[in-house]
Amino acid sequence: MFLPLKKLLGTLIFNSCLFFILIIGIQNSSNKSKVNLLFNQTVALPISFIMGISFISGTTIGSLAIINFSKKN
């Protein structure tokens, strides 16, 4: 019971720290780009922000995918 909660909490803390470092690091970024979605485009965002958010969301989803929340008898 406590191991999945511990992994979840560790993942959230680690990715939150990465996000804050990312926000501090892109303060003077001048290279901006738009992301093409299916029907629209996003606003112009720094490329480092797009790549950083992609990495953070990937590590979050990847770590949550391996956690088994089922109870063992």
Backbone as a printed PyTorch tensor [residue, N CA C, xyz], in Angstrom:
tensor([[[  0.8260,  -1.1960,   0.0000],
         [  0.0000,   0.0000,   0.0000],
         [  0.8650,   1.2520,   0.0000]],

        [[  1.8950,   1.2740,   0.8110],
         [  2.6900,   2.4890,   0.9370],
         [  3.6830,   2.6740,  -0.2050]],

        [[  4.0950,   1.5870,  -0.8430],
         [  5.0690,   1.7040,  -1.9290],
         [  4.5130,   2.4740,  -3.1280]],

        [[  3.2850,   2.1930,  -3.6160],
         [  2.7670,   3.0210,  -4.7270],
         [  2.5950,   4.4900,  -4.3370]],

        [[  2.1730,   4.7440,  -3.1100],
         [  2.0240,   6.1270,  -2.6610],
         [  3.3750,   6.8220,  -2.5830]],

        [[  4.3830,   6.0920,  -2.1430],
         [  5.7300,   6.6510,  -2.0490],
         [  6.2840,   6.9560,  -3.4460]],

        [[  6.0490,   6.0490,  -4.4040],
         [  6.5050,   6.2900,  -5.7710],
         [  5.7770,   7.4810,  -6.3860]],

        [[  4.4750,   7.5590,  -6.1440],
         [  3.6840,   8.6580,  -6.6800],
         [  4.1370,   9.9940,  -6.1090]],

        [[  4.3570,  10.0380,  -4.8100],
         [  4.8080,  11.2710,  -4.1690],
         [  6.2060,  11.6630,  -4.6490]],

        [[  7.0920,  10.6910,  -4.7800],
         [  8.4400,  10.9650,  -5.2750],
         [  8.4420,  11.4910,  -6.6980]],

        [[  7.5810,  10.9090,  -7.5300],
         [  7.4690,  11.3640,  -8.9130],
         [  6.9410,  12.7860,  -8.9770]],

        [[  5.9170,  13.0780,  -8.1890],
         [  5.3550,  14.4260,  -8.2020],
         [  6.3420,  15.4750,  -7.7050]],

        [[  7.0830,  15.1520,  -6.6670],
         [  8.0710,  16.0930,  -6.1400],
         [  9.2030,  16.3050,  -7.1460]],

        [[  9.6910,  15.2160,  -7.7390],
         [ 10.7790,  15.3190,  -8.7200],
         [ 10.3580,  16.1420,  -9.9310]],

        [[  9.1730,  15.8650, -10.4650],
         [  8.7180,  16.5940, -11.6480],
         [  8.3530,  18.0360, -11.3320]],

        [[  7.8940,  18.3130, -10.1310],
         [  7.6360,  19.6970,  -9.7330],
         [  8.9400,  20.4860,  -9.6660]],

        [[  9.9740,  19.8770,  -9.1330],
         [ 11.2860,  20.5340,  -9.0900],
         [ 11.8110,  20.7890, -10.4980]],

        [[ 11.6510,  19.8110, -11.4010],
         [ 12.0650,  20.0140, -12.7860],
         [ 11.2900,  21.1530, -13.4390]],

        [[  9.9980,  21.2530, -13.1420],
         [  9.1780,  22.3050, -13.7170],
         [  9.6320,  23.6790, -13.2400]],

        [[  9.9190,  23.8260, -11.9510],
         [ 10.3760,  25.1150, -11.4380],
         [ 11.7430,  25.4920, -12.0010]],

        [[ 12.6260,  24.5280, -12.1580],
         [ 13.9290,  24.7920, -12.7780],
         [ 13.7470,  25.1910, -14.2370]],

        [[ 12.8010,  24.5480, -14.9170],
         [ 12.5030,  24.8860, -16.3020],
         [ 11.9950,  26.3130, -16.4260]],

        [[ 11.0920,  26.7130, -15.5450],
         [ 10.5440,  28.0690, -15.5890],
         [ 11.6440,  29.1020, -15.3320]],

        [[ 12.5200,  28.8330, -14.3810],
         [ 13.6150,  29.7620, -14.0950],
         [ 14.5950,  29.8130, -15.2620]],

        [[ 14.8360,  28.6720, -15.9000],
         [ 15.8240,  28.6010, -16.9720],
         [ 15.4050,  29.2440, -18.2700]],

        [[ 14.1160,  29.3850, -18.5300],
         [ 13.6870,  29.9310, -19.8210],
         [ 13.3480,  31.4120, -19.7610]],

        [[ 13.7640,  32.0910, -18.7480],
         [ 13.4210,  33.5030, -18.5970],
         [ 13.9100,  34.3440, -19.7670]],

        [[ 15.0860,  34.0820, -20.2900],
         [ 15.6460,  34.9050, -21.3620],
         [ 15.6760,  34.1700, -22.6990]],

        [[ 14.8110,  33.2070, -22.8720],
         [ 14.7860,  32.4570, -24.1190],
         [ 14.0990,  33.2760, -25.2060]],

        [[ 14.7700,  33.4210, -26.3470],
         [ 14.2100,  34.2340, -27.4200],
         [ 13.7140,  33.3990, -28.6010]],

        [[ 14.0830,  32.1160, -28.6730],
         [ 13.6230,  31.2580, -29.7630],
         [ 12.2240,  30.7690, -29.4480]],

        [[ 11.2540,  31.2240, -30.2270],
         [  9.8700,  30.8440, -29.9740],
         [  9.3080,  30.1310, -31.1920]],

        [[  8.3860,  29.2280, -30.9360],
         [  7.7820,  28.4550, -32.0000],
         [  6.3420,  28.1300, -31.6410]],

        [[  5.5460,  27.7990, -32.6580],
         [  4.1690,  27.3860, -32.4370],
         [  4.0710,  25.8820, -32.6460]],

        [[  3.1990,  25.2370, -31.9000],
         [  2.9600,  23.8100, -32.0500],
         [  1.7080,  23.6410, -32.8900]],

        [[  1.8080,  22.8590, -33.9680],
         [  0.6560,  22.6060, -34.8280],
         [ -0.1600,  21.4590, -34.2490]],

        [[ -1.3860,  21.7570, -33.8680],
         [ -2.3030,  20.7320, -33.3970],
         [ -3.1710,  20.2810, -34.5780]],

        [[ -4.1560,  19.4580, -34.3300],
         [ -4.9790,  18.9620, -35.4340],
         [ -5.7420,  20.0780, -36.1430]],

        [[ -6.3320,  20.9830, -35.3900],
         [ -7.1690,  22.0110, -36.0030],
         [ -6.6400,  23.4300, -35.7960]],

        [[ -5.7980,  23.6490, -34.8490],
         [ -5.3080,  24.9890, -34.5170],
         [ -3.8140,  24.9670, -34.2620]],

        [[ -3.2810,  26.1340, -33.9370],
         [ -1.9060,  26.2740, -33.4950],
         [ -1.9040,  26.8880, -32.1050]],

        [[ -0.8820,  26.5880, -31.3510],
         [ -0.7520,  27.1970, -30.0330],
         [ -0.1360,  28.5840, -30.1750]],

        [[ -0.0730,  29.3020, -29.0870],
         [  0.6180,  30.5860, -29.0950],
         [  2.1170,  30.3160, -29.1930]],

        [[  2.8670,  31.3240, -29.5360],
         [  4.3140,  31.1660, -29.6600],
         [  4.9280,  30.9470, -28.2770]],

        [[  5.5280,  29.7980, -28.0980],
         [  6.1670,  29.4280, -26.8280],
         [  7.6440,  29.1700, -27.0780]],

        [[  8.4820,  29.3850, -26.0650],
         [  9.8960,  29.0450, -26.2210],
         [ 10.0700,  27.5460, -26.4830]],

        [[ 10.9960,  27.2220, -27.3700],
         [ 11.2280,  25.8300, -27.7340],
         [ 11.6670,  25.0180, -26.5230]],

        [[ 12.4600,  25.6250, -25.6510],
         [ 12.9100,  24.9040, -24.4610],
         [ 11.7380,  24.5580, -23.5380]],

        [[ 10.7220,  25.4200, -23.4900],
         [  9.5440,  25.1400, -22.6850],
         [  8.7590,  23.9680, -23.2610]],

        [[  8.6020,  23.9400, -24.5700],
         [  7.8750,  22.8420, -25.2150],
         [  8.5880,  21.5140, -24.9760]],

        [[  9.9040,  21.5070, -25.1360],
         [ 10.6590,  20.2680, -24.9200],
         [ 10.6650,  19.8650, -23.4520]],

        [[ 10.7760,  20.8300, -22.5550],
         [ 10.7810,  20.5250, -21.1240],
         [  9.4610,  19.9680, -20.6430]],

        [[  8.3630,  20.5620, -21.0890],
         [  7.0450,  20.0600, -20.7020],
         [  6.8090,  18.6700, -21.2820]],

        [[  7.2930,  18.4200, -22.4870],
         [  7.1700,  17.0890, -23.0790],
         [  7.9240,  16.0570, -22.2460]],

        [[  9.1350,  16.4120, -21.7940],
         [  9.9130,  15.4920, -20.9720],
         [  9.2400,  15.2490, -19.6270]],

        [[  8.7700,  16.3060, -18.9840],
         [  8.1430,  16.1760, -17.6720],
         [  6.8590,  15.3550, -17.7600]],

        [[  6.0450,  15.6060, -18.7710],
         [  4.8090,  14.8180, -18.9030],
         [  5.1190,  13.3720, -19.2460]],

        [[  6.1550,  13.1340, -20.0250],
         [  6.5520,  11.7590, -20.3350],
         [  7.0350,  10.9960, -19.1190]],

        [[  7.8450,  11.6360, -18.2760],
         [  8.3110,  10.9380, -17.0750],
         [  7.1740,  10.7010, -16.0930]],

        [[  6.2250,  11.6310, -16.0290],
         [  5.0770,  11.4470, -15.1320],
         [  4.2040,  10.2900, -15.5990]],

        [[  3.8490,  10.2830, -16.8620],
         [  2.9990,   9.2110, -17.3900],
         [  3.7330,   7.8730, -17.3390]],

        [[  5.0160,   7.8780, -17.6540],
         [  5.7870,   6.6330, -17.6070],
         [  5.9170,   6.0530, -16.2220]],

        [[  6.0760,   6.8960, -15.2280],
         [  6.2020,   6.3850, -13.8650],
         [  4.8500,   5.9430, -13.3130]],

        [[  3.7690,   6.5970, -13.7340],
         [  2.4470,   6.1810, -13.2740],
         [  1.9860,   4.8990, -13.9670]],

        [[  2.5030,   4.6320, -15.1530],
         [  2.0890,   3.4420, -15.8920],
         [  2.6020,   2.1580, -15.2400]],

        [[  3.7100,   2.2200, -14.5100],
         [  4.2780,   1.0010, -13.9330],
         [  3.8170,   0.7470, -12.5070]],

        [[  3.0970,   1.6900, -11.9080],
         [  2.6190,   1.4970, -10.5480],
         [  1.4020,   0.5840, -10.5830]],

        [[  1.4280,  -0.4580,  -9.7850],
         [  0.3210,  -1.3940,  -9.7020],
         [ -0.4840,  -1.0630,  -8.4540]],

        [[ -1.6930,  -0.5770,  -8.6380],
         [ -2.5290,  -0.1690,  -7.5160],
         [ -3.4130,  -1.2830,  -6.9730]],

        [[ -3.3420,  -2.4680,  -7.5430],
         [ -4.1990,  -3.5510,  -7.0690],
         [ -3.7070,  -4.1000,  -5.7340]],

        [[ -4.6630,  -4.6160,  -4.9540],
         [ -4.3150,  -5.1670,  -3.6460],
         [ -3.8310,  -6.6040,  -3.8120]],

        [[ -2.8440,  -6.9700,  -3.0320],
         [ -2.3480,  -8.3510,  -3.0360],
         [ -2.9230,  -9.0840,  -1.8540]],

        [[ -3.3580, -10.2970,  -2.0870],
         [ -3.9190, -11.1160,  -0.9930],
         [ -2.8760, -11.9460,  -0.3260]]])
